[in-house]
Amino acid sequence: MSAAPDALLAQLHLHQAAAALPGWLDRAAREELGYADFLAGLLEEEAAARAAAETQRRLRQAAFPFAATIEQFDFRSRPELKRQVVLRYLDPTFVAQAGTLTLIGPPGLGKTMLAICVATKQVQLGHTARFVTAQALAGQLGRIATVVGRQRLLRPLLTCDVLVLDELGYLPTESAFGPALYEIVAGRYTRRPTIITSNKSLTEWAGIVQDASLAAALVDRLMDRGQVFYLKGPSWRTRDRRAAEAAAPEAPA
């Protein structure tokens, strides 16, 4: 006796097709589907499941600190960010043209969230991404004693399709950080897109990398391939608390 179709599908690692087979058999009988339509529908479900699983794998590899999509970003509270301009970075051309996006402003304005929104969309379009904070990168560099170890650390940051470098300038870094940052930006320049968030204006980057010439070279490459957005306004983290305090009734004297 030949094996059952669902068992054969599972044996071929077509697990979603195996799970969907009973439903498609019922539909084929009910709608009198032809063999080609039946098979195409079944395999489309398998392909969609595999694509979704691959997207989830790339999202895990990206190591975003939290999930965020552009639909969740509140553009009304950041009028300096024009929605239509930002939406350009959600297009496949952002990767194809190896653009850059630099978001600058005080903490709590949504820089990290917006960077994750853009990178997440690119992952959904089929690209790879990596997220790292400047402080984490600096700490990892400080623990590496060999050239081979340094190359192993930087390689994923150089080769991923989209890189998010978060919180540049928030905390002091060692002297080795500046050259490594330049190597990353220069290595990705004209090849792959980079997103950077910082609480320091571009004119203050010399203090971050401890070298004015190095900072100028970094800024030159970032400006050549993309845009810099300065965010301003109240922090999102304290907005809800202020609103609650304003709505709270006054305590009796």
N, C-alpha and C positions, 0 to 999 in steps of 0.2 A: 504494500500500500504506500502511495506517495505521501510525503509530508504535507501537513496543512499549510496553506499559503501564508498565514500569519507567522508560523514557525520558520518558514523559509525566509520571509522578510527579516525576522529577527536574527536569523543566522547570518544574513548578509549585512547586519548592522543597520538595517532600515527600520529603526525602532518606532519612529513616529508613524511611518507608513503602516507598520504592523498594528499599532494602536488604533489608527484611523480606518483600517480595513473594514470592520463590521459596518461602520456608518456609510462607507462608500458602496459597499455591497447593497445595503438597503436603498440607498439613493439611486444606484444604477438600475435596480429592479423597479423602483417607483417612477423614475423619469425616463426609463428605457434608454439609458446612456449607451453609446457605442463603446467598443473596446478601447479605442484611442482616447476618448474623453475620460473614461473611467481611469485608465492608467495615468493620464496626464494629471488629473485632479489628485490622485493618490500621491504621485511623485512630487507635485507642487507642495503638498503638505510637508513631506519629508524635507524638501529643499528649504522651506520657510523655517522649519524647526531647527535645521542645521545653521541657517544664517543667524537666527536669534541666539543660539548657543555660542556661536563664534563671536557675536557682538558682546555677550556677557563675559566671555573669556578675555576679550580685549579690554573691557572695562575693569576687570579685576587686575589685569596687568598694568593698567594705567595708574592704579593706586590713588585714585581721587579720595580725599578725606571725607567727602560726602557726595551724594547724588544731587544733581541739579540740571534742569533743562531751561532753555531760553523762555519757555512759557511761564516759568515761575519767577522770572526776573521782573521787578517792578520798575518799569521805565518812567512812570509818573513821578517817582521820588528822585529821579536822576535826569532832570530835563536837559542837562548838558550832554547827555548821551542820546544822540539821534537814533531812534530805533532802526530806521532804514539803513543807516551807515553801519551799525553793528551787525545787522543781518547779512551783510556782505561776507562776514567772517564765518558764517555758517554754510557758505557755498563751497563746492568742491574746488573752486579756483584758489581758495586760500592755501590749500596744500599744493596745487599745481603750480602756483606762482611763488611759492616759498615766501609768503608774506610774514610780517611781524606785527604784533599787537602789544603795546606797552600801556599799562593802566597804573596811574599814579594818583595817590591821595591818602589822606589819613585813614586809620583803621575804621572798620565798620561801615564802609561805603559800598560794599558789594564787589570789590575788585576780584577777590578769589572766586566768588560765586560766578561772576561773569566769565572769568577765564575757564572755569570748569564747564560752564554751559557751552562755550565755543568748542572746547576740546571734546566734550561728550558728543556733540553733533557730528564732529569729524569721525569719531569712533563709529557712530551709527552709519556713517557713509562708507565704512569699510577700512578706515585708517587706524594705525596704532598711535598710542599716546603714552606719555609718561608725565607724572606730577611729582615735583620735589620742591621742598622749601629751601631757601638759600642757607638757612641755618643747618638743616639736615645735611645738605651737600658739603658745607664747610666742616661739619663734624666728621663726616665720612672721610674727607680729604685728610683731616688731621690724624686719623688712625691708620693711614696708609703709608708704608715706609719704602715701597718699591715702585719703580716705573711701571712694571707689569700690573701691579695692583691698581695704580692710578688709571691706566688704560682700560682695565676691566670695569672700573667704576664709571668712567666717562663714556664708554662705548654705547651703552643703551640710550644715553642722553643725546648722543650724536646721531644715532641711526633711527630713532623712533620718528614717525611721520609728524607728530605734533608734540612739542615740549612745553610744559607749563612750569616756569620757575617762579615760585611764589615768595612773597615777603622779603624781597631784596632790600637790604638796608635796615631792617628792623632791629637786628642785633649785630654787635661787632664781629668781625671775622678775622682769621689769621691771614698773613701775607700770601699764603699759597692760594687763597680763594680767588683773588683777582686774575692771575694768569689762567686758572682753570675756567673761570667764567668767560674770559676772552676766547679760550680754545673752543668752548661750547658754541658761543655766538658766531665766531668766525667759521667754525666747522660746519655750521648749519646755514650760514649765509648763502643765499641763492640756491640752496638745495632743499631745505625743509623749514617749515614755519616754526616760529618761537613766540610764546606768550610770556610776558614778564609783568609781575605786579610789584609795586614798590611804594613805600611811604615817603620816599625822597625824590625831589625834583631832579631832572637830568643834570642840572648844574652841581648837584651835591654828590654825584656818583663817584667823583674822584676820591672822596673820603671813604666810600664803601670799598673800592678796590685798591686804595692807598697808592694811586698812581694817576696823575692827571692825563698823561698821554694815553694810557690804557683806557681810561674812561672815555676820552674823546673818540678812540677807535671803536669802542663798543657802541656809543651813541650814534656814530656815523653809520654803522652797519644797520642798526635798528631803524633809524630814520629813513635810510635809503629804500628799505623794503616794506615799510608800513607806516602806521600812525601811532601817535601818542595821545592818550586821552587823560585829561586831568579831572578827577572826580572831586566833588565838593558837596557840602551840605551836612546835615546831622547824621550821626551814626544810626544804622538800622538796629543795632543791638540795644540802644537806649531809647529808641523811638516809642516802642510799645510801653516801656516803663513810664516814660514822661506822660504819655496819653492816659495811662491808668491813674497816675498821681493827679492829673488835672481833673479827671472825672470823679475821683474819690470825694465823698462828702467831708467837710471839715469836722474835726473832732470838737465836741462841746467844750466850752471853756471851763 
